[in-house]
Each structure stands twice: as structure tokens, then as C-alpha cells.
Amino acid sequence: RNQSGEVSLSTPENNVAIYFTLDGSAPTAESQKYEAPFNQAEPAKIQAITIDGARASEISSADFDVSAAKWKILHGDKKALQVIDGKANTWWSDRSKKNRNEIVIDLGETLELKGFTYLPMQQRWISGFIKEYQFYVSTNKRNWKLASEGEFGNIENSPILQRITFPVMSARYIKLKATTTIDGNAASCAEIGIVTR
């Protein structure tokens, strides 16, 4: 899913049909057939199969939370938009002098958050993986509450999506701050997301 909430489904094989569901149920040949990218701004568990004649593939699934369509990055660096573009292969590194190693996002509306996600850069040569973090929330961008702090354990050897949960908190603005990185370089990030369900 890209930043605007548009979902694309694909398969490496040609001439196979893709069927999917949005409610987490197992898809069948009677489910909705994928014809073109579609908008899914709301949270959903998308499950899909491919069917080639009488053969069906195993189910593939992806969980999507609120899309980043309304989000704005509150940072001077235009490349920072890459942390919400929905693409795991793009990334941003904080080279700024002011507020170094933190990124603030306006969610565009007040939401009830239960956590956040952090995907480290997915490149061959890594730099700036966040090791220890602080995650803050605010409803007005002036008064910040610490929602979570800790360490992304073993992230250097297993650079997968990190999902952190915390007690429900209202937020319009979120701030991820790297207190340390694995190599001491400027913090980097491929994607930041939120958890609302």
C-alpha cells in the first residue's frame, strides 16, 4: 500500500487470477477478483490467493492500519517523506543539526494509538539503525507524552519490521527519537507506522 492508501496485488506468474478478502477471512474463487489497484485507507487484513486452472496457491496476507494519506512530515528535509511512502526500499537518514535523530509526524487527525512500527533501512550497506528509542505522542504539538521507550533488540542481525505496543493514548502528532544508533551514525528509517487496533 502506498502513502495515499492504494493497494496493489501482484504475482510473478502470468495468466493467473488473484482473489482477495479485506476482512481477514480465507479467500476462494468466489471472493473478489483483483482487477486493478484499489483504495484501502482504513485498517484491514488483506488475504489473497492465486488460481491457475484448478490449482490455488497458499494464502498470502498483509495487515494494514490507518493509511498515511493525511499525514505530514514536520521536518525541513524533503527526503523525510520517504518514511511514510509505503516503500520498504526507500529510506531517510537524519542529517540535520537541529532536533537531530528525531522525526515528527502530523497524523492529520486525532487517533487512539496502541503502538507504532519502525522498519529499518533495507539496503545492503546499513547505517543508522535505531538501537534505543523514545516514542512520544501529542494532541497539540506543544505538550508531549512519552508513550514508549526501549531498545530494538538484535535489529542489526534481524532488520525486520519492529512493532511496539503501549496502553491506548490519543495522538494527533507522533515523534520517534533515536537515543542511540547501532553505529553512532545519524538515525535512518525506511518506514514509520502506527498501531490503532
Buried (B, 14 or more C-beta within 10 A) or exposed (E): BBBEBBBEBEBEEEEBBBBBBBEEEEBEEEBEEBEEEBEBBEBBBBBBBBBEEEEBBEEBEEEBBBBBBBBBBBBEBEBBBBBBBBEEEBBBBBEBEEBEBBBBBBBEEEBEBBBBBBBBBBEEEBBBBBBBBBBBBBBEEEEBEEBBBEEBEEBEEEBEEBEBEBEEBEBBBBBBBBBEBBEEBBBBBBBBBBBBE
